[in-house]
Amino acid sequence: MAYEVLARKYRPETFADLTGQQVVTDTLRHAIQADRVAHAYLLCGPRGTGKTTTARIFAKALNCAQGPTPDPCGECEACRSIARGSFPDVIEIDAASNTGVDSVRELREEASYRPMQGRAKVYIIDEVHQLSKPAFNALLKTLEEPPEHVKFIFATTEPHKVIETVLSRCQVLKLSALSEEHIAQRLDQIFGSEGIQAEAGVSAGLAARARGGMRDALTLADQLLALVGDAPALDDLEKLSTGADHKQLDRLVRTLLAGDRAELLRQIPPGESAAEEICAGLLQHLRIALVLAHCGQDAPFVEASKPARQELGALGAELGPDRLELMLEELLIARERMATLRGEARLVLELTLLNLSRPDLRLPLAELVERLTALEGRLAPGTVLPPVPRSAAPSASTERPAAYPAANPAPTRESAPARPERVIATNRAARTSAGEAWSAFLAELAQQAPTLGEVLERSGELVDFTPERVVIRIARLREVDRPIVMERRNQLKCERIFSALLGGTVEVRIETAEQTRDGGAEDPFTNTIKQTFGGRLED
């Protein structure tokens, strides 16, 4: 007899068998008991959480010989046929392969006929978000006023892609990612039924790798049993080709913090899919640490076992929220790059982790600010640090508007009228000049966003500097650098760095030479006057 995989063999047959979806099952059970069954439901949630299974159990409950009942018997012909997928009045449609309007028109025609054997004709449409807009529109009338004997159950992992007119005609039930405890308990039950002698911790390790999906956990269990037999040990989890548990992720983070870059690269499993799994695992791992750092061990919106909470809580306290937020931002950017640079996922992950392991970046931002303040305190009163030299930057005269008279050149560093250096006070009682702030900003930016830092150091110039506002002008912006400079996320990063350095909320504006020529920024002479007297140009 052919082997039946665990995910199919142990598919839940009743609402009571469903794991971790109490709100959804209670809603459907009570609707049947109170005879308030809606004509359309939309089940949404992550993959492997039981959407299609819930729809089939609901179809059984409506068509069971003893029903409608919230507890289908599982023994009558209707229940057995629905479980086999052969009941004529329960029609399952894969929207991914039936996206067109013709498929929906055929559905509408069939829906008008009464059930052949059952009490209700149930249409289960999986991945409904993949229907085309014309197909959705063709479904609307039938969905709004279906025949009395017809029920629609839609399932999707991406409810935001379902058009609003369809959502408004459905009761939306959200299935959540399963907790590791629920998954581990279910795996222990299945291992006991199968006679599997798993070492303590194997179920928990598989649950951590599954990231909230019972089907993923059972698939990994099948893979593990095929690999090592009926007595899997905890160390055998390392042999799985996908996923990463808390132990692996914690070891990776510890290696990153230690700055052992060679070992860091060795710990990344081979393969593109493995790199994506590691990135997703790190995002979840560090997100939990961040939430626990802010909210404590009792945070209710964290799906982690008690031992994992304790470990991640300690990690969050050690790293601090600022460092965790920075790491999460970089990993989110890495995930976006993996999606666009197909085939380069491992390279993207390697570069991201190597960047996060740099010695200067391992220091908290607050500590860098304290060091800068201490350095300023050791300087003689009135000393001003020069800005970082920019050998590749063009001169100011090459970027002035074409109509600017050649006989009246812009003031240079030597010819400009002497003026006092703009000095501001921060909440750390330190005095910071424009040159000092620019140097410190570039140094910190080089650690947090090296590519943007290189562009601003090469071609950027601080042209306006007040406690509330900073203006950076790019003399010559290459087209290849334009998306980097103009990206809103990078501008927000500049604002965060300046705000931390100056001890207050600072608005940062980045201007280009084109904006200067179009009147979007002031000429050098206006800037000199404005900075000398601490003014601001207004329309």
N, C-alpha and C positions, 0 to 999 in steps of 0.2 A: 504493500500500500504506500502511496506517495506520502512523503513527509509533509505535515501541515505546520506552517510557521506559527510561533507562539502568538503573534498578534491576531491571527485569524482563529486559532484554536480557543483562545481565551477572550474573544470579543464579548463584551457584556451583553446579556440577553434581556435584562430587566433594568428599570430605573435604579433599583437597589444595588445593582452590580456596578453602576457608573461611579467612577472614583473622582472625588473632589469637585463635583459640579452641583452642589446641593441646591443653590438658588434656581438653576435651570430646571432640574428635575422636580423640585417642589412646585414651580410655576406650571409645568405641564401636567403633573399629577392632579393638582387642585383644579385646573381648567377642566379636566375630564370628569372629576368628581362633581363639580358644580354645573356641568353641562354648559360651559362657557368656552368651548374650543373655537379659536379664531380660524378664519379661512386661510391665513398666510402667516408663516413665521420665518424669520431670518436668524439662523444660528451662525454666529461669528466668533472667531477666536483663533489662536495659534494652531499650527499643524499638529496633528496627533493628539488632540485633546478630547475627541469624541463627538464631533459634529455630525458626521454621517451615521455613526452608531446611535446617537440620540434620535435622529430622524427615523431610523428603522424601528427602534423600540416604540416610538410614538405611533408609527403606522401599525405595529402589532396591537398596541393598546386600543386603537380605534376599530380594528378588524377582528380581534380575538373572538372566538365563539362565545366566550363568557362576558364579553364587553358590550359597550365601551367600558374599559376598566383600567385603572392606573397600574394594575399588576397583571399583565398578560400571562396566561398559563404556560405558554411555550410548548404545549403538547398537542393542541388542535392543529388541524390541517393548515389553517391560515397562518398561525404562528410559525410552523415549520417551513412553510413555503416562503414566507417573508425572510426567514433566516437564510434560506438557500438562495434567495434572489429570484424565485420563479413564480411569485404570486402575481397574477395578471393585473391586479388593481393597484399595485404599488410600482410606480414607474420611476426608475432612477435615470437621470439624464446628466451627462457630463457636459457642462456648458463650454468647456475648453474645446471640444470637438463639434459642438453644435451651436456656434455663435451667431448664425445667420437668422434673418427674419423668417425664412421658409420653415425652419425647424419649429419656431414658435407658432406659426400659422397651423402647422400640422398638430401641434399640442392643443391649440384652441379647439380644433375640430373634434379631436378625440375626447376632450374634456366634457363635451356636451352629452356624450353617451353615459348611461348609468353603469355602475360597477357590474362586472360579470359574476364575481363570486362574493366579494366582500361587502362590508357596510359602507365604506367610503373609498373613493378613488384618491390616492395620495401621490402627488408628484414631488419627488426629491430631486432638486436641481443643484448639483455640486459645482463649486467655484463659479457661482452665478455672476460674479463681477466681470467675467470674461465675455458675457453676452454683448453684442454690439448695441449701439444706441437705437437703431431701427428695431432690433429684436426686443429691447426693453419696451419701446413704445407700442409695439404690437401686442405685448403682454398686458399692458396696463388695464384695458377694459375688462378682460377676463379676470385679472387679479383683483380688481375693485369689486366686481359683481359676479363672482364665480357661481356655477350651479351649486345647489345645496350639498350635493354629495362629493364635492371636490375640495381637497385641502392641498395647499402648497407649502413645502418646507424647503427653504433655500439655505445653502451653506456656503460660507466664504471665509477666506483668511484676510481679505482686504475689503472690509465694508465701506471704506471711504470711496471706493470706485463704483459703488452701486448708486445709481442716480436717485435724487431726492424723491422723485415722484413714486418710485418703487418702495423706498424706505418708509414713506408715509403711509403706505398701505399694508405694512407688515408689523407684527409684534417682534421687536428685536430682542433676542436673548444672547447674552455674551458669555461664552465659555472662557474661563481663565486658564492660564498655564498652571499645571499641577505642581503642588509643592513636592519637594524632594522626599518628605516623610511619606506622603501618599504613594508616590511611585515606588519607594523602597518597600513599603508594606505589601503592596500588590505583587512585587517581584518575589518577595519571600513566600507569599502564598503559592505563587505559580511554581517556584522551585520546589516547594514541599510536595505539590501535586505531581510533579514530574520526577521526583526522587533525586533531585540535584543536590549534591553536598557542597554548597558554596561556602567559602570561608567568610567569617564575619567581616562585614564592610564591603563585600562585593556588590550587594544590592544598592547600598548607599553610593558607591562609586559609579555604578551605572546610572543611578538617578541623577547624580550631579552632571553627568555628561549629556543626559537627555534634554536638559534645559526646558523642563516643563511639559514634555510630550510623552505620553505613555506608549504610543506606537514606536517612537524613537528608542525608548528604553527597551522594549521587547525585541526590536530589531537588533540592537546592540547585544542583548542577551543571546539571541540566536547566533550571532557572529562569534561571540565569546565561546559558547558551548561547542560550536563547530571547530573552533581553533584549539581548545585545550581539553575538551571532554566534559564529563559530568561532575568534576570536582574543581571548579575554577578557584584560584587563589587571588588574593588582592593584587599581587605583583603582576598577574596576568592581564590586568586592565591596561598596563602599559603597551601591550601588544596590539590593542585595537587601533585601527587606522584612522578613526575619526573621533572627534570630541576630546575634551580634557576635563579632568575632575579638579576639585579644589586643591588637592595635593600638588598636582602638576602646575596649576596656575600660580599657587603660592610660591613654589620653588622658582618659577620663572620670574615672578616679581622680586623675590629676594635676590636672585642673580642680577637682575637689572639694578637694584639699589646698591649692590656691592660693586657695580661697575666692571664685572668680569665679562667683557664683551665677547671673548672667544667662547666661553661656556654658554653665554646667552644665545649665540647662533647655533650651538650644538643642541640646545634644548628645543628648538623649533622642529617639529616633525617634518619629514619630506612631503612634498606634494602641495599643489595649489589649494585644494579643498581643505587640507590640514591647516594651512595658514589662515584661511577664512574662519575656520572653527576656533583657532586660537584667539584671533582678534575678537570674535563674538564672545568667547569665554572670558577674556580679560575685561571686556566692557561690562559684562554682568558681574564679574568678581569685584572690580573696583567700584562699580556703582553701589553695590551692597555696602562696601567699606565706607563709601562717602555718606550714604544714608545713615549708617550706624554712627559715624563720627558726628553727624549733626543731631540725630534724634535719639541716640542711645540704643541699648540692646533690645528694648521692647517695641521697636518700630513695627507697626502692624503690616506695612506694605512691603515687606522683605520676605522673599521665598527662600529660606535657608534653614537647615537644621540647627539645633541648639549648639552643637560643637562648631559648626561652620560660622554661626553668628559670633561666637567667642573669638575664633581665630581672625575673622574679618574685622571685628570690632577693635582688636588689638592692632591690626594693620592700619585701620583708619586713624587710630589715636597716634600711631607712630609717624605716619606720613602727613597727617593734617589735611583739612579740607582744601586748602589752596593747591597743594601739590596733586591731590587726587583729581581736582577739577582740571588741572592742566593736562594730566595724563589721559583723562577721559576725552578731552577735546582733541588731542592728537590722535587717539585711537579712532574717534569718529571720523576724522579727516581721512585716516588710513582706510577705513571701511568704504568711504566714498570713492577713494582712488582705486581700490580693488574692483569696484563695480564698473569703473570706466576703463581701467587698464587690464583687460582680460588677459590671463596668462602671466601676469606679473604680480600676483598676490603675494607670493613669498618675498619677493624683492621689496615690495611696499612695506610689509610687516618688518622685515629685517632693518630697513632704514629707519622706520619709526621707533623701534625698540632701541636701536643703537643711539639715536638722537636723545631718547629719554634717559639713557644711561650715562650721558655726558656728565663729568664731575660737577661743573658749575650748575647744571640743571637739577642736580640732586639736592642742592641747597634750597630751603624754602625762600620765597620772595621776601618775607619779612626779615629774614636773616641777612639777605643781600642789602636791603635798605638800611639795616642797623650798621652794617659794615661801611656803607657809603657815608652815613652820618658820622661814624667814628673817624673816618678819613677826613671829612670836612673839619671836624673839631681839632685835628692835629695841624691843619694848615694855618698859616699866619693870617690874621684878620685882613679882609679885603682881597685875599688871593683868589684869582679866578682861573679855573682850569680851562685850557684851550679846547675848542671842539676837536673831534677826531679828524685828522687830515683826510682829504678826499682827493687823491692825486688824479683820479680819472674824471672828476667833475668839471664841467665846462665853466668858463668865466661868466660873471653876471652879464657882461656886455653882449655876449653872443646870444642871450635869451631875451633881451628887451624887445619890445614891439618895434616893427619896422618903421613906424612913424616917429619913434623917439629920436630927437636930433642928435646927430653924431657930435656936434660941437658942445653938447652938454652931456658928457658921459655920466653914467650912474656912479655914485660915490663908491670908491673901492675901499679896501681895508685901510690903505695908507692915506687916501685923500678925504675920506668921510670926516665930517666934523666930530671932534671929540665929544663923547657923551658918557654918562655913567652907565656901567653895566646894569641891566635890569635884574633886580634882586627881589625875591619873594620869601616870605616866611611860611613854613609848613607847620603842621600840628606837632612835629617833633622838635620844635624850637630850633630848627637848623636853617641856615641861610643858603639858598641854592641859586646859583647864577644860571643864565641860559646855557652857557658853555658846559657847565657841570651837568645840568639836567640832560642835555643832548648826549653827552658822552655816556652817562649812566644809562640812558634810554637805549642807545645803540648796543651797549654791552649786554643788557638784559634781553633785548630783542634778538640778538645773535644766538642766545640760548633757547628762547622759546619758539622763534620762527626764523631759522637761519636764512632762508631764501629771501624773505621780506627784509630782514636786517641787512643783507648784502646789497639789495637794491637801494635802500635808504642811505646806507653809508656811502655808496658809490655816487649817487646822484641827488640825494636829499639835502635840504637846507632848512634850518629852523628860522622862519621869517617873522613869527609872532609868538610871544611868550608871556602869558599872564597867569595868575593863579587859577583862572577858570578856563582858559582857552589857549590852545597851542595850534599853530599853523605850520605845516611842513610843505615845502614846495619841491617838486621833482623837476630838475632842470631839463634833463633829456630822458624821457620815458620810452624805452624800447617796447615794441608791440608785444614781444614775448613776456614782458614784465607787467603789462597793463592789467591782466586779470588778477594778478597777485596783489597789486597795489589797490585796485578798486574793489576788491572783495570786502563786503561789509564785515565779515568775521575777522579779517586781519585789522581793519580799522578799529573794531571794538577791542582787539588785543592791544593795540597801541594806546587806547584810552585807559585800559586797565593798568598798563605799566606806568604811564605818566601819573595816573591817580595815586598809585601806590608810592611812587617816588616823591610826589609833592604833598601827599597826605590829605587829599581832598578830591572832589569830583572834577575831572578835567575833560573838557571837550576837545577832541583832536580832529583837525581838518587837514586832509591831504589834497594839495592842489598840483596840477600839472602845468607845464609851460603853455599848453593850448588854452587852459582856463585863464592864464595871465594875459595872453594876447587878446582874448575875447572879453576882457574886463572882469574876469572872475576873481582877480586878486590885485593887490596894489603894486605899484612900481617900487623899486628899491628906495627912492627918495622919500616917498610917502611912508614906507615902512620905517625908515630911520626916524622921521619926525614922530610917528605914532609911538614907537618904542621909547624914544627919549622922554616924551611927556606922559607915557602911560595911557594913551587914548585909544579910541576905537573908531574906525570909519563907518559911518552910517549913511544910508540912502536919504 
